[in-house]
């Protein structure tokens, strides 16, 4: 191996190590912040993925995702658990989508556009996994508006931060120019168009949600209704999820999970919910608690 190739190899390994370490730190930091759902995150760790893609290419981006999620899950104790599966699968899909967009239209989209594509793919993948693999309940689709809003905010932040950091990081060789679409600006017209399109999708998703006055609570485990509660009646019930019991409380027109036998108790931290269309999800227990609006009706244990 000649000196130039060796220097390039060392530079690449060093960069991958730095981006993996930074991404792992951000991944762990976000995992420690209490959130109502495991997939409602800004996704700051994706900065490392986008930098790896722009500086090294698709293989580097996928490597950074794999290594940072693996390291982060070992640190947080979530290895091979639902949070690990969600983060790893969605992260790899997100990196692949950004690589495809960059390869197909690299001259059109800057870091913000690529980040928006990745964040949308990320939340969509996680929602699909939760819906079909864990809770097996299409009611999780009620979270789509909030997830898309998270993708918009997170994608913008990650893209703008990446654009600021990129010129300061070393490229494949000394004196190599910055990626072509970053020389002029961080956000292109196509990036702005992607943001507007995502805003329109969010508005449509919110408009499609049911009326805001809740009436009935359905508790479903693995897609099967196990309890039907009236929000006007104060009750405390215990249902058994796939991993353990959950105590559900209805009071003053609201519902919450008071106690749950699950690792992170995210369903408990979700707190009170009262609006039609609201959903509380316990992924480890494959349990969904959803509030029906007055326009919803129940047929054979399902809603229409």
WOZI-V641674 format. One record per residue. N is the residue number from 1. SS is DSSP state (H for helix, E for strand, - for the rest). D_CENTER is the distance of its C-alpha to the mean C-alpha in Angstrom with 1 decimal. Layout:
N,SS,D_CENTER  N,SS,D_CENTER
This chain:
1,-,42.1  2,-,43.3  3,H,42.5  4,H,40.2  5,H,38.0  6,H,38.0  7,H,36.9  8,H,34.1  9,H,32.9  10,H,33.0  11,H,31.2  12,H,28.4  13,H,28.1  14,H,28.3  15,H,25.5  16,H,23.2  17,H,24.1  18,H,23.5  19,H,20.1  20,H,19.0  21,H,20.4  22,H,18.8  23,H,15.3  24,H,16.0  25,H,17.3  26,H,14.4  27,H,12.0  28,H,14.6  29,H,15.1  30,H,11.6  31,H,11.9  32,-,15.2  33,-,14.2  34,-,14.5  35,-,11.7  36,-,12.1  37,-,9.2  38,-,7.6  39,-,3.9  40,-,5.5  41,-,6.0  42,-,7.9  43,-,7.3  44,-,11.0  45,-,11.4  46,H,10.8  47,H,14.1  48,H,15.9  49,H,14.6  50,H,15.7  51,H,18.9  52,H,19.6  53,H,19.3  54,H,21.6  55,H,24.0  56,H,24.3  57,-,22.8  58,H,20.4  59,H,21.8  60,H,21.2  61,H,17.5  62,H,16.9  63,H,19.1  64,H,17.3  65,H,13.9  66,H,15.9  67,H,18.0  68,H,15.6  69,H,13.3  70,H,16.7  71,H,18.3  72,H,15.6  73,H,15.6  74,H,19.4  75,H,19.6  76,H,17.4  77,-,19.0  78,-,16.0  79,-,17.4  80,-,17.4  81,-,15.8  82,H,12.9  83,H,10.5  84,H,12.1  85,H,12.0  86,H,8.3  87,H,7.7  88,H,10.9  89,H,10.6  90,H,7.4  91,H,8.8  92,H,12.2  93,H,11.5  94,H,9.9  95,H,13.1  96,H,15.3  97,H,14.5  98,H,15.2  99,H,18.3  100,H,19.4  101,H,19.2  102,H,21.0  103,H,23.6  104,H,24.3  105,H,24.3  106,-,24.3  107,-,27.0  108,-,25.3  109,-,21.9  110,-,21.4  111,H,18.6  112,H,17.0  113,H,17.2  114,H,15.8  115,H,12.9  116,H,12.2  117,H,12.6  118,H,10.2  119,H,7.3  120,H,8.3  121,H,8.7  122,H,5.4  123,H,3.9  124,H,7.5  125,H,7.9  126,H,5.9  127,H,7.8  128,H,10.8  129,H,10.9  130,H,10.9  131,H,13.4  132,H,15.7  133,H,15.6  134,H,15.3  135,-,16.3  136,-,17.9  137,-,18.0  138,H,17.3  139,H,17.2  140,H,13.4  141,H,13.6  142,H,14.7  143,H,11.3  144,H,10.8  145,H,12.5  146,H,10.5  147,H,7.1  148,H,9.2  149,H,10.7  150,H,7.8  151,H,7.4  152,H,11.2  153,H,11.7  154,H,9.4  155,H,10.8  156,H,14.2  157,H,14.3  158,H,13.3  159,H,15.8  160,H,18.5  161,H,18.4  162,H,18.6  163,H,21.5  164,H,23.3  165,H,23.0  166,H,23.8  167,-,27.5  168,-,28.1  169,-,26.9  170,-,29.5  171,-,29.3  172,-,30.9  173,-,34.4  174,-,36.3  175,-,36.7  176,-,34.1  177,-,32.9  178,-,29.4  179,-,27.4  180,H,29.3  181,H,26.9  182,H,26.4  183,-,30.2  184,-,30.5  185,-,27.4  186,-,23.7  187,-,22.8  188,-,24.7  189,H,25.7  190,H,23.4  191,H,20.4  192,H,21.6  193,H,22.0  194,H,18.4  195,H,17.4  196,H,20.0  197,H,18.9  198,H,15.4  199,H,17.1  200,H,19.3  201,H,16.7  202,H,15.2  203,H,18.9  204,H,19.7  205,H,16.8  206,H,18.1  207,H,21.6  208,-,21.1  209,-,20.2  210,-,23.3  211,-,25.8  212,-,24.9  213,E,27.7  214,E,26.7  215,E,29.4  216,E,28.4  217,E,25.8  218,E,25.0  219,E,23.9  220,E,22.8  221,E,22.5  222,-,21.5  223,-,22.1  224,E,25.5  225,E,26.6  226,E,28.2  227,E,28.9  228,E,29.6  229,E,30.1  230,E,31.7  231,-,30.2  232,-,33.8  233,-,34.8  234,-,34.0  235,E,33.0  236,E,31.5  237,E,30.7  238,E,29.4  239,E,27.6  240,E,27.0  241,-,23.6  242,-,23.3  243,-,23.2  244,-,25.3  245,E,26.3  246,E,24.6  247,E,26.7  248,E,26.0  249,E,27.9  250,E,28.9  251,E,30.8  252,-,31.8  253,-,29.7  254,E,26.5  255,E,24.7  256,E,22.7  257,E,22.3  258,E,25.0  259,E,24.8  260,E,22.8  261,-,23.5  262,-,20.0  263,-,19.0  264,-,16.7  265,-,18.0  266,H,14.7  267,H,16.4  268,H,19.3  269,H,17.6  270,-,16.2  271,-,19.9  272,-,22.1  273,E,21.1  274,-,23.9  275,E,22.9  276,-,23.2  277,-,19.9  278,-,18.2  279,E,16.3  280,E,16.1  281,E,14.3  282,E,15.6  283,-,13.9  284,-,16.8  285,-,19.4  286,-,18.1  287,E,19.0  288,E,18.1  289,E,20.1  290,E,20.3  291,E,22.8  292,E,24.8  293,E,26.3  294,-,30.0  295,-,29.8  296,-,28.0  297,-,30.4  298,E,30.3  299,E,32.0  300,-,32.4  301,-,29.5  302,E,27.1  303,E,26.5  304,-,27.5
